[in-house]
Amino acid sequence: MGNTRKLWIGLAALLIASFSVLLWSGGEINKNKPPMPEQVVAEDGTVIYTRADLERGRQVWQTMGGMQLGSIWGHGAYVAPDWSADWLHREAKAILDMWARAEGGAATYDELPAGERAALQGRLQEMMRENTYDPETGTITLDMDRVVAISNVSAHYESLFGNDPATAELREAYAMKNNTVPDAEHRRTLASFFWWTAWAATTERHTGVEETLTPDQPGVQERRVTYTNNWPGEPLVGNTPPPSTWVWSAFSVLFLIAGIAILGWHHAVTHDNDPTHKIPDRDPLAQLKITPSMRATAKYFWLVLALFLVQILFGAMTAHYQVEGQEAYGYQLAEILPYSITRTWHTQLAVLWIAVAWLGTGLYIGPALSGHEPRFQRLGVNFLFVCLVVIVVGAFAGQWFAVMQKLGIANNFWFGHQGWEYADIGRFWQWFLFIGLLLWLTMVGRSLWPILTGPKTDTKAIVGLLFMSTVAIGVFFAAGLMWREHTHISIVEYWRWWLVHLWVEGFFEVFATAVMALIFTRLGLLRTSTAAVAVLFATIVFMTGGVLGTLHHLYFVGSPTAVIALGASFSALEVVPLAYIGFEAYHTYRLGKATPWMRRYRWPIFFFLSVSFWNLVGAGLFGFLINPPLSLYYMQGLNLTPLHGHTALFGVYGMLGIALVLFCMRGLRPNQVWNEKALRLSFWSLNIGLALMAVLTLLPLGTMQLLAAIEHGYWYARSAEFMQKPIVDLLVWMRVPGDTIFSIGALALIYFVLRLWVRPKLEEPDKHRSDIRAG
């Protein structure tokens, strides 16, 4: 008990320190965020945009799907361009072409001699990087040439988001439906919002923060960075990676190597096979009493499978839009289910079905551990299930009405589409879900209460950690409620990544670690004291990098250099525990073969093994590929990002969700013969399909985009010119084999679960006894 006490104290100190620094970082981002002006005026005093225009433009952007149609500052979908980078390049080229015609006698800037191009480019950089924002009046003043360019670029966007035949081909390339924004005034304000995000990306900060530590002397020019740390890469305006991205990327590698070395030393010193531990002769859970509330959780797992299947369907539709634009096999599907809706539902369902799997597991495992069935627990389980269904149907319906422009701007924030990737549902539905999560943690806590208030044991330590993670999952969803409709986009991004990173990658990870430890200890495969120490230590290791690793999502949203340094350092440490995941995989495999009766849990064990593999590959290798600042400067929003996202989200959390569902199914249908062929087909199809999706499409396409971004600028890697190349179409079509195999795996899993309820095959009464004799 002494060891666990020290670990509890260490964990508490770590969390207090980490969250204190994370909150401080939020304050720094708030101080350094790009200003939202009261008005934008030309040199002659003509008002170009007002703050009301910019705010209304952001609202329009959110109603059409926001980050689910193109991206802003690199966060969002991958088919349409990043609107910040696209506007920035178009405005720069418009000004250069204007100067080339007026002063160089050429039709376009590209036709000028190299020397003249260089001179105009230097002039452009001085004009566009200069910060003309006046904090006292809240006014941005623009050069007249820039005002003309803005008018031209705005006309392009007003045409693109309407129904103009002149931009029909581009709409198809971007997978946009016609009349994405039918109101002309709304299209004008939408363009104003895009301009402001581009202005922030090319305007140097007022704060006086220098990026070079050089003495004040003649001939040494101090370099300043834009509000987005010079992102996106755009040679025309001088946006190149600042020195901080190089320095802290190098240090992140050092931190990674040091962390792996320290963890390796710890593993060598503390590793103990515990040869004295005796494994039970029979399955300790074979006689588990299934309470009414535990039996009621079966519907959660059916909902998991239904949401999983629908998510795959929308994923296939979303991928297909990339090659056929507005159509699906010749049918004008975009007029009914536009790309921004299919991608919204695909990403949202991924989080939902995994979350429901874990919610159901929590409700199942509580009474299973304590043997205590609280009063009205079954009613609570059923009521929460109904609430989840209402939330899914209501939130998704609201998003459809919003994107189809049938809901109206006034109602969108509360009932429609918020536009923030993974946090898209309306605020009303977020509150509804938050209340449901509080109900869930209350029910789990009630069922675990006899253990939590009982005598001190090693099991109590693991259950305590499980309950703490349950509380964190419920409470930390409140991060999604921290912004309002007009909160600055930099602050929304800060809190959004609390939700996406801390909620999913942090506390769900702790919940999963505790649940797996409790499963293996209840099966008698692990000594409880050993498991308690291992789980607490693993939690400390995960949270060391996990909390402050949140900052690696915030390099380019108005963050100062200190935040970049913290994000780079601690996101590298996130990879450290994953580097030794092979030890856990081998240990899990040994437990699965420890005794003949463990064959009953063979397939949950195999899915646990799959979690270990994808933790190393998807979260570890592909995660570290994009996380250092210099890497993310070029890779953010390219297909190397979904390479990490798909292999980590489904490979780790999805596979773990399936493993937990199968474990609960073994208890809910205890005396039934499992269809090994269906499970084998499901396991290998899901893993092979995911691997093919990554290797045949996302990795090569992302690498091609990376080379294009480095050589020509970020705008080109996301442009229609690049994304409509024949080789890109081929790579997207290469998803078909992997997607098909993956879908077969999902159908096989659903068939397996269906047969447990429909025409099940019962085990022979003496099966456990005969297995023991055979062993």
C-alpha positions in Angstrom: 0.0 0.0 0.0 3.0 2.3 0.5 3.9 2.2 -3.2 0.4 3.1 -4.3 0.2 5.9 -1.8 3.4 7.5 -3.2 2.1 7.0 -6.7 -1.2 8.7 -5.8 0.7 11.7 -4.4 2.9 11.8 -7.5 -0.2 11.7 -9.8 -1.9 14.4 -7.9 1.2 16.7 -8.0 1.6 16.0 -11.7 -2.0 16.9 -12.6 -1.9 20.1 -10.5 1.3 21.3 -12.1 0.3 20.2 -15.6 -3.2 21.9 -15.5 -1.7 25.0 -14.0 0.7 25.4 -16.9 -2.1 24.5 -19.4 -4.3 27.3 -17.9 -1.3 29.7 -18.0 -0.8 28.8 -21.7 -4.5 29.7 -22.4 -3.9 33.1 -20.9 -0.8 33.6 -23.1 -2.8 32.6 -26.2 -5.5 35.1 -25.1 -3.0 37.9 -24.9 -1.4 37.1 -28.3 -4.5 36.3 -30.3 -5.0 38.3 -33.5 -7.3 41.3 -32.8 -10.8 41.5 -34.2 -11.1 45.1 -35.5 -14.1 47.4 -35.1 -13.7 48.4 -38.7 -11.4 47.9 -41.7 -10.9 51.1 -43.8 -9.0 52.2 -46.9 -6.5 55.0 -46.8 -9.1 57.4 -48.0 -11.4 56.5 -45.1 -13.8 54.3 -47.0 -15.1 51.5 -44.7 -14.4 48.1 -46.2 -15.6 45.8 -43.4 -17.1 46.3 -39.9 -16.8 44.1 -37.0 -20.4 43.1 -37.5 -19.5 41.9 -41.0 -16.7 39.7 -39.6 -18.8 38.3 -36.9 -21.7 37.6 -39.2 -19.3 36.0 -41.7 -18.1 33.6 -39.1 -21.7 32.7 -38.3 -22.4 32.0 -41.9 -19.2 29.9 -42.1 -20.5 27.8 -39.2 -24.0 27.3 -40.6 -22.5 25.8 -43.9 -20.5 23.3 -41.9 -17.5 25.3 -40.8 -14.4 23.1 -40.6 -16.2 20.3 -42.3 -15.9 22.1 -45.7 -12.3 23.1 -46.2 -10.4 24.4 -43.2 -9.4 27.5 -41.3 -5.8 27.8 -40.1 -5.3 24.2 -41.1 -8.1 22.6 -38.9 -10.9 20.9 -40.8 -11.7 18.9 -43.9 -9.2 18.1 -46.7 -11.1 18.2 -50.0 -11.8 21.9 -50.3 -8.9 24.3 -49.7 -7.8 25.9 -46.5 -9.7 29.2 -46.9 -7.1 31.2 -45.0 -4.2 30.0 -47.3 -6.4 30.2 -50.4 -7.4 33.8 -49.8 -3.9 34.8 -48.8 -2.4 33.5 -52.1 -5.2 34.9 -54.2 -4.9 38.4 -52.7 -1.1 38.3 -53.0 -1.3 37.3 -56.7 -4.0 39.9 -57.4 -1.8 42.7 -56.1 1.3 41.4 -57.9 -0.6 41.1 -61.2 -2.0 44.6 -60.7 1.5 46.0 -60.3 2.8 44.0 -63.2 0.2 45.5 -65.5 0.6 49.0 -64.2 4.4 49.2 -63.9 6.0 46.3 -65.7 4.0 46.2 -68.9 3.2 42.5 -68.5 -0.2 40.8 -68.3 0.7 38.9 -65.1 3.4 38.9 -62.5 4.6 35.5 -63.7 5.6 37.0 -67.1 8.0 39.5 -65.6 11.8 39.0 -65.5 13.2 37.4 -62.3 14.7 40.7 -61.1 11.4 42.6 -61.4 9.5 39.8 -59.8 11.9 39.9 -56.8 11.5 43.6 -56.4 7.7 43.4 -56.5 7.7 40.5 -54.1 9.8 42.5 -51.6 7.4 45.4 -51.9 4.4 43.1 -51.4 5.9 41.6 -48.2 6.5 45.1 -46.7 2.9 46.0 -47.4 1.1 42.8 -46.3 3.3 42.0 -43.3 3.0 45.6 -41.8 0.6 45.7 -38.9 -1.7 48.8 -39.4 -4.1 47.8 -36.6 -4.7 50.7 -34.2 -5.6 49.3 -30.7 -7.0 52.6 -29.5 -9.6 52.9 -32.3 -9.8 49.2 -33.2 -9.2 50.1 -36.9 -7.2 48.4 -39.6 -6.1 50.7 -42.4 -5.3 49.2 -45.8 -3.4 50.4 -48.9 -5.6 51.3 -51.8 -4.0 48.6 -54.0 -4.8 46.0 -51.4 -8.4 47.3 -51.2 -8.9 46.6 -54.9 -7.4 43.1 -54.6 -9.7 42.4 -51.7 -12.7 43.4 -53.8 -11.6 41.1 -56.6 -11.0 38.1 -54.3 -14.2 38.7 -52.5 -16.1 38.6 -55.8 -14.5 35.2 -56.5 -15.8 33.8 -53.2 -19.2 35.3 -53.6 -19.4 33.5 -56.9 -18.1 30.3 -55.6 -20.5 29.9 -52.7 -23.5 30.8 -54.8 -24.7 29.3 -58.1 -22.6 31.2 -60.6 -21.8 29.0 -63.7 -18.4 30.6 -63.9 -17.2 28.7 -60.7 -19.3 25.6 -61.2 -16.2 23.5 -62.1 -14.4 24.7 -59.0 -17.4 23.9 -56.8 -17.4 20.3 -58.2 -13.7 20.0 -57.4 -14.3 21.2 -53.9 -17.3 18.8 -53.4 -19.5 21.9 -52.7 -23.2 21.9 -53.4 -24.6 24.6 -55.5 -25.8 27.6 -53.5 -23.9 26.6 -50.4 -24.8 30.0 -49.1 -27.8 31.2 -51.1 -28.0 34.7 -49.6 -25.8 37.3 -51.4 -25.2 39.4 -48.3 -24.2 36.4 -46.3 -21.7 35.5 -49.1 -20.2 38.9 -48.8 -19.8 38.7 -45.0 -18.4 35.1 -45.3 -15.7 36.5 -47.6 -14.9 39.1 -45.0 -14.3 36.4 -42.4 -12.0 34.5 -44.8 -10.1 37.8 -45.3 -9.6 38.3 -41.6 -8.2 34.8 -41.1 -5.8 35.5 -44.0 -4.9 38.9 -42.6 -3.9 37.3 -39.2 -1.8 34.8 -41.1 0.3 37.4 -42.9 0.3 40.4 -40.4 3.2 40.6 -37.9 2.3 40.8 -34.2 2.3 44.1 -32.4 3.7 42.6 -29.2 7.3 43.1 -30.1 8.2 39.5 -29.6 11.3 38.8 -31.6 12.1 35.4 -33.0 15.9 36.0 -33.0 18.1 36.7 -30.0 20.4 39.2 -31.7 22.0 42.3 -30.3 20.7 45.7 -31.3 23.3 46.6 -33.9 23.4 47.9 -37.5 23.0 45.3 -40.2 21.2 42.8 -38.1 17.5 42.7 -38.8 15.2 41.4 -36.1 12.6 39.0 -37.4 9.0 39.1 -36.2 6.3 36.5 -36.9 2.7 36.8 -37.9 -0.2 36.1 -35.5 -0.2 32.5 -36.7 3.6 32.1 -36.4 4.1 32.5 -40.2 1.6 29.8 -41.0 0.7 28.9 -43.8 3.9 28.6 -45.8 3.6 31.2 -48.5 6.8 32.3 -50.3 5.1 35.4 -51.9 4.5 37.1 -48.5 7.6 35.8 -46.7 5.8 33.2 -44.6 8.5 30.7 -43.8 9.0 28.5 -40.7 10.1 30.7 -37.8 13.4 29.7 -35.9 11.4 28.5 -32.9 9.9 25.7 -35.0 13.3 24.4 -35.9 14.8 24.7 -32.4 11.9 23.1 -30.6 11.5 20.3 -33.2 15.1 19.4 -32.5 14.6 19.5 -28.8 11.4 17.4 -29.1 13.5 14.5 -30.6 15.9 14.8 -27.6 13.0 14.7 -25.1 11.7 11.6 -26.9 15.0 9.8 -26.8 15.5 10.7 -23.1 12.0 9.7 -22.2 12.4 6.3 -23.8 15.8 5.7 -22.1 14.3 6.6 -18.7 11.3 4.4 -19.2 13.5 1.5 -20.5 15.6 1.8 -17.4 12.5 1.7 -15.1 11.1 -1.3 -16.9 14.4 -3.2 -16.6 14.7 -2.4 -12.8 11.0 -3.0 -11.9 9.9 -5.8 -14.3 8.8 -8.9 -12.4 7.1 -11.9 -13.9 5.7 -12.8 -10.5 6.2 -16.6 -10.9 4.5 -17.3 -7.5 1.1 -16.1 -8.7 -1.3 -19.0 -9.2 -3.8 -18.9 -12.0 -7.3 -20.2 -11.1 -8.4 -23.6 -12.5 -11.7 -22.3 -13.7 -13.0 -19.0 -15.1 -13.8 -16.8 -12.1 -16.4 -14.9 -14.1 -18.2 -18.0 -15.4 -20.6 -17.8 -12.4 -20.9 -14.0 -12.5 -24.4 -13.0 -11.5 -25.9 -10.7 -14.2 -28.0 -8.1 -12.5 -31.0 -6.4 -14.2 -29.0 -3.2 -15.0 -26.1 -5.2 -16.4 -28.5 -7.0 -18.7 -30.0 -3.7 -19.8 -26.6 -2.6 -21.1 -27.0 -5.0 -24.1 -28.9 -2.3 -26.0 -25.9 0.0 -25.7 -23.7 -2.5 -27.6 -26.4 -2.9 -30.2 -26.4 0.9 -30.6 -22.6 0.8 -30.9 -22.8 -1.6 -33.8 -25.5 0.5 -35.5 -23.6 3.7 -35.2 -20.4 2.0 -36.4 -22.1 0.7 -39.5 -23.6 4.1 -40.3 -20.2 5.8 -39.7 -18.6 3.5 -42.3 -21.4 4.3 -44.8 -20.9 8.0 -44.4 -17.1 7.5 -44.5 -17.4 5.8 -47.9 -19.7 8.6 -49.2 -17.2 11.3 -48.0 -14.3 9.6 -49.7 -16.2 9.2 -52.9 -17.0 12.9 -53.0 -13.3 13.5 -53.4 -13.3 11.9 -56.9 -16.8 12.7 -58.1 -17.3 16.1 -56.5 -21.1 16.6 -56.3 -22.1 13.2 -57.4 -22.1 9.6 -56.1 -22.0 7.1 -59.1 -23.9 9.7 -61.3 -26.5 10.7 -58.7 -26.6 14.3 -57.5 -26.3 13.3 -53.9 -24.8 16.7 -52.9 -28.2 18.3 -53.1 -29.5 16.0 -50.4 -26.5 15.0 -48.3 -23.7 17.5 -49.1 -20.0 16.7 -48.4 -20.0 18.9 -45.3 -22.9 16.8 -43.8 -21.5 13.4 -44.6 -18.1 14.3 -43.2 -19.7 15.9 -40.1 -21.7 12.7 -39.4 -18.7 10.5 -40.2 -16.4 12.2 -37.7 -19.1 12.7 -35.1 -20.2 9.1 -35.2 -16.6 7.9 -34.8 -16.5 9.6 -31.4 -20.1 8.7 -30.5 -19.9 4.9 -31.1 -16.6 4.6 -29.3 -17.9 6.7 -26.4 -21.2 4.6 -26.2 -19.1 1.4 -26.1 -17.2 2.8 -23.1 -20.3 4.1 -21.4 -22.0 0.7 -21.7 -18.8 -1.0 -20.3 -18.8 1.3 -17.3 -22.4 0.6 -16.5 -21.8 -3.2 -17.0 -18.6 -3.5 -15.0 -19.7 -1.5 -12.0 -22.1 -4.0 -10.6 -19.9 -6.8 -11.9 -17.0 -5.6 -9.6 -19.0 -4.8 -6.5 -21.9 -7.3 -6.8 -24.1 -4.3 -5.8 -27.2 -3.4 -7.7 -28.3 0.1 -6.6 -32.0 1.0 -6.4 -33.4 2.1 -9.8 -30.1 1.4 -11.5 -31.9 -0.5 -14.4 -34.3 2.5 -14.8 -31.3 4.8 -15.0 -29.6 2.6 -17.6 -32.7 2.6 -19.8 -33.4 6.3 -19.3 -29.8 7.2 -20.3 -30.1 5.1 -23.4 -33.2 6.9 -24.5 -31.4 10.2 -23.9 -28.5 9.1 -26.1 -30.8 8.2 -29.0 -32.6 11.5 -28.7 -29.3 13.4 -28.7 -28.0 11.6 -31.8 -31.2 12.0 -33.8 -31.8 15.6 -32.6 -28.3 16.8 -33.1 -27.8 15.3 -36.5 -31.2 16.6 -37.7 -30.2 20.1 -36.6 -26.9 19.9 -38.4 -28.7 18.8 -41.6 -31.2 21.7 -41.4 -28.3 24.1 -40.7 -26.1 23.0 -43.7 -29.1 23.1 -46.0 -29.6 26.7 -44.9 -33.1 25.9 -43.5 -32.5 26.7 -39.8 -31.3 30.3 -39.9 -28.4 32.0 -38.3 -30.3 33.0 -35.2 -30.9 29.3 -34.2 -27.8 27.7 -35.6 -25.5 28.0 -32.5 -27.9 26.3 -30.2 -29.6 23.7 -32.4 -27.7 23.5 -35.6 -24.0 23.2 -36.7 -21.3 24.9 -34.6 -18.7 24.2 -37.3 -15.9 23.1 -35.0 -14.6 19.7 -36.0 -15.5 17.0 -33.4 -17.5 19.6 -31.5 -20.1 20.3 -34.2 -23.4 19.7 -32.4 -25.5 22.6 -31.3 -25.0 24.0 -27.8 -28.4 22.7 -26.6 -27.4 19.1 -27.5 -24.0 19.7 -25.9 -25.7 20.6 -22.6 -28.0 17.6 -23.0 -25.0 15.3 -23.5 -23.1 16.8 -20.6 -26.1 16.2 -18.2 -26.3 12.6 -19.6 -22.6 12.1 -18.8 -23.1 13.4 -15.3 -26.0 10.9 -14.9 -23.6 8.1 -16.2 -20.8 8.9 -13.8 -23.4 9.0 -10.9 -24.7 5.5 -11.8 -21.2 4.1 -12.2 -20.2 5.7 -8.9 -23.3 4.3 -7.1 -22.5 0.7 -8.3 -18.8 1.0 -7.2 -19.6 2.7 -3.9 -19.3 -0.4 -1.7 -15.7 -0.9 -3.0 -14.8 2.8 -2.7 -16.1 3.1 0.9 -14.8 -0.4 1.9 -11.6 -1.4 3.6 -8.3 -0.4 1.9 -7.2 -3.0 -0.7 -5.1 -3.0 -3.8 -8.3 -3.5 -5.8 -9.7 -0.3 -4.2 -6.8 1.6 -5.8 -7.6 0.4 -9.3 -11.3 1.0 -8.8 -10.6 4.4 -7.4 -8.6 5.3 -10.5 -11.5 3.9 -12.7 -14.0 6.1 -10.8 -11.7 9.1 -11.1 -11.5 8.6 -14.9 -15.3 8.3 -15.0 -15.6 11.6 -13.2 -13.1 13.2 -15.5 -14.9 11.9 -18.6 -18.1 13.4 -17.3 -16.8 16.7 -16.0 -14.2 17.5 -18.7 -16.8 17.4 -21.4 -17.7 20.8 -20.0 -14.7 22.1 -21.9 -17.0 22.1 -24.9 -19.2 24.5 -23.1 -16.5 27.1 -22.4 -17.0 29.2 -25.5 -19.9 31.3 -26.7 -21.2 32.1 -30.1 -18.9 35.1 -30.6 -15.8 33.9 -28.6 -12.6 34.6 -30.4 -11.6 31.7 -32.7 -8.2 31.3 -31.0 -9.9 30.8 -27.6 -12.5 28.4 -29.1 -9.6 26.4 -30.5 -7.9 26.3 -27.1 -11.0 24.9 -25.4 -11.9 22.6 -28.3 -8.7 20.8 -28.0 -9.3 20.4 -24.3 -12.3 18.4 -25.4 -10.8 16.5 -28.3 -7.4 15.8 -26.8 -7.9 15.6 -23.1 -11.3 14.0 -23.1 -10.6 11.4 -25.8 -6.8 10.9 -25.7 -6.4 11.6 -22.0 -9.1 10.4 -19.6 -10.5 7.7 -21.9 -6.9 6.3 -22.0 -6.9 6.2 -18.1 -10.4 4.6 -18.1 -9.3 2.0 -20.6 -6.1 1.2 -18.6 -8.1 0.8 -15.4 -10.8 -1.4 -17.0 -8.3 -3.7 -18.6 -6.4 -4.1 -15.3 -9.7 -4.9 -13.5 -10.7 -7.5 -16.1 -7.4 -9.3 -15.8 -7.3 -9.2 -12.0 -10.9 -10.4 -11.8 -10.0 -13.3 -14.1 -7.2 -14.1 -11.7 -4.5 -13.6 -14.3 -2.7 -10.8 -12.5 -1.9 -10.2 -8.8 -3.9 -7.3 -7.6 -1.1 -5.5 -5.9 1.1 -5.7 -9.0 -1.7 -4.5 -11.2 -2.5 -1.5 -8.9 1.1 -0.3 -9.0 1.3 -0.8 -12.8 -1.9 1.0 -13.5 -1.0 4.0 -11.4 2.5 4.2 -12.9 1.0 3.9 -16.5 -1.4 6.7 -15.7 1.4 9.0 -14.5 3.4 8.2 -17.7 0.4 8.9 -20.0 -0.6 12.1 -18.3 3.0 13.4 -18.1 2.9 14.1 -21.8 -0.9 13.9 -22.3 -2.0 17.1 -20.5 0.5 19.6 -21.9 0.7 17.6 -25.2 -2.6 19.3 -25.9 -0.6 22.4 -26.9 0.8 20.8 -30.1 -2.6 21.4 -31.6 -2.3 25.2 -31.0 1.0 26.1 -32.6 -0.6 28.3 -35.3 -3.7 29.9 -33.7 -2.1 32.9 -32.1 0.2 31.1 -29.7 3.5 32.7 -28.5 6.9 30.9 -28.7 6.6 29.6 -25.1 3.5 27.7 -26.0 5.2 26.2 -29.0 8.1 25.1 -26.8 5.8 23.4 -24.2 3.7 21.7 -26.9 6.8 20.4 -28.7 8.4 19.1 -25.6 5.5 17.4 -24.0 3.9 16.1 -27.2 7.1 14.2 -27.7 6.7 12.6 -24.3 3.3 11.4 -25.3 5.1 8.9 -27.6 7.3 7.6 -24.8 4.9 5.0 -23.3 3.8 3.9 -26.7 7.4 3.0 -27.5 7.2 0.2 -24.9 3.7 -0.9 -25.9 5.2 -4.1 -27.3 6.0 -5.3 -23.8 2.3 -4.9 -22.8 1.2 -6.6 -26.0 3.4 -9.6 -25.3 2.3 -9.7 -21.7 -1.4 -9.6 -22.8 -0.7 -12.4 -25.3 0.8 -14.5 -22.6 -2.2 -13.9 -20.3 -4.4 -15.1 -23.2 -2.6 -18.4 -23.3 -2.1 -18.8 -19.5 -4.8 -21.4 -19.0 -7.2 -23.5 -21.2 -10.3 -21.7 -20.1 -8.9 -18.4 -21.4 -10.0 -19.6 -24.9 -13.4 -18.1 -23.9 -11.7 -14.7 -24.0 -9.5 -15.3 -27.0 -11.0 -12.7 -29.2 -11.3 -9.9 -26.7 -7.6 -10.6 -26.0 -6.8 -10.4 -29.7 -8.5 -7.0 -30.0 -6.5 -5.9 -27.0 -3.4 -6.9 -28.9 -4.6 -4.9 -31.9 -4.9 -1.9 -29.6 -1.2 -2.3 -28.7 -0.1 -2.5 -32.3 -2.1 0.5 -33.5 -1.0 2.4 -30.4 2.6 2.0 -31.5 2.0 2.6 -35.2 -1.0 5.0 -35.4 -0.6 7.0 -32.2 3.2 6.6 -31.9 4.9 6.6 -35.3 2.3 8.5 -37.3 1.6 10.8 -34.4 5.2 11.8 -33.9 5.5 12.2 -37.7 3.3 15.3 -37.6 3.6 16.6 -34.0 6.9 18.5 -34.0 6.4 22.2 -34.8 8.4 22.1 -38.0 6.6 19.0 -39.3 3.2 20.3 -38.4 4.0 23.6 -40.1 4.0 21.8 -43.5 1.7 18.8 -42.7 -1.2 20.4 -40.8 -4.4 19.8 -42.8 -2.7 17.5 -45.3 -3.6 13.8 -45.7 -0.8 12.8 -43.2 -3.1 14.2 -40.5 -6.0 11.8 -41.2 -3.3 9.1 -41.5 -2.6 9.6 -37.8 -6.3 10.3 -37.1 -7.7 7.1 -38.6 -5.0 4.7 -37.3 -5.1 6.2 -33.8 -8.8 6.9 -33.3 -10.1 3.6 -34.7 -6.9 1.6 -34.4 -6.6 2.4 -30.7 -9.9 3.5 -29.3 -12.2 1.8 -31.8 -10.4 -1.6 -31.4 -10.5 -1.1 -27.6 -14.2 -0.4 -27.8 -14.8 -3.6 -29.7 -12.7 -5.6 -27.2 -14.8 -4.2 -24.3 -18.0 -5.0 -26.2 -16.9 -8.6 -26.7 -15.9 -8.9 -23.1 -19.3 -7.7 -21.9 -21.0 -10.0 -24.4 -19.2 -13.0 -22.9 -20.9 -12.1 -19.6 -24.3 -11.2 -21.0 -24.5 -14.4 -23.1 -22.3 -16.7 -20.9 -23.3 -20.2 -22.1 -23.2 -19.7 -25.8 -20.8 -21.0 -28.4 -19.0 -18.2 -30.1 -18.8 -18.2 -33.9 -15.0 -18.3 -34.2 -15.1 -17.9 -38.0 -17.1 -14.7 -37.9 -14.8 -13.2 -35.2 -11.7 -14.3 -37.1 -13.0 -12.7 -40.3 -13.9 -9.5 -38.4 -10.6 -9.2 -36.6 -8.4 -9.6 -39.7 -10.6 -7.7 -42.0 -10.8 -4.7 -39.8 -7.0 -4.6 -39.2 -6.0 -5.4 -42.8 -8.6 -2.9 -44.2 -7.3 -0.1 -41.9 -3.7 -0.9 -42.9 -4.5 -0.8 -46.6 -6.4 2.5 -46.2 -3.3 4.0 -44.6 -0.7 2.5 -46.9 -2.4 2.7 -50.3 -4.0 6.2 -50.0 -3.4 8.4 -47.0 0.4 7.9 -46.6 1.3 8.3 -50.3 -1.2 11.1 -50.9 -0.1 13.0 -47.8 3.6 12.6 -48.8 2.8 14.0 -52.2 1.0 17.0 -50.6 3.9 17.5 -48.2 6.4 17.8 -51.1 4.1 20.2 -52.9 3.7 22.4 -49.8 7.4 22.6 -49.2 8.2 23.4 -52.9 5.3 25.6 -53.9 3.5 26.7 -50.7 0.7 25.3 -48.6 -2.0 26.8 -50.8 -0.9 24.6 -53.8 -1.0 21.3 -51.8 -4.6 22.0 -51.0 -5.6 23.5 -54.3 -7.9 22.1 -57.0 -5.0 22.1 -59.4 -3.2 19.6 -57.2 -6.1 17.6 -55.8 -7.5 17.0 -59.3 -4.4 15.4 -60.7 -5.0 11.9 -62.2 -2.5 10.4 -59.7 -4.5 11.8 -56.8 -7.8 10.4 -58.2 -6.0 7.0 -58.5 -4.8 7.1 -54.9 -8.3 8.0 -53.7 -9.8 5.1 -55.7 -7.1 2.9 -54.1 -9.1 3.2 -50.9 -11.7 0.9 -52.3 -10.0 -2.4 -51.5 -9.2 -1.4 -47.9 -12.6 0.1 -47.3 -14.3 -3.0 -48.7 -12.3 -5.3 -46.6 -12.9 -3.1 -43.5 -16.6 -3.1 -44.2 -16.6 -6.9 -44.4 -15.0 -6.9 -41.0 -17.7 -4.7 -39.5 -20.5 -6.8 -41.1 -18.9 -10.0 -39.7 -18.9 -8.4 -36.2 -22.5 -7.5 -36.5 -23.4 -10.9 -37.7 -21.6 -12.5 -34.8 -23.5 -10.4 -32.2 -26.8 -11.0 -34.0 -26.3 -14.7 -33.7 -25.8 -14.5 -30.0 -29.5 -13.4 -29.7 -31.0 -15.1 -32.8 -30.7 -18.9 -32.9 -27.8 -19.1 -30.5 -25.9 -22.3 -30.0 -25.5 -23.3 -26.4 -22.3 -24.8 -24.9 -22.2 -28.3 -23.5 -22.7 -28.4 -19.7 -19.3 -30.0 -19.1 -17.3 -27.9 -21.5 -15.3 -26.0 -18.8 -14.5 -29.3 -17.1 -13.4 -31.0 -20.3 -11.2 -28.0 -21.2 -9.5 -28.3 -17.8 -8.9 -32.1 -18.3 -7.5 -31.5 -21.8 -5.1 -28.9 -20.3 
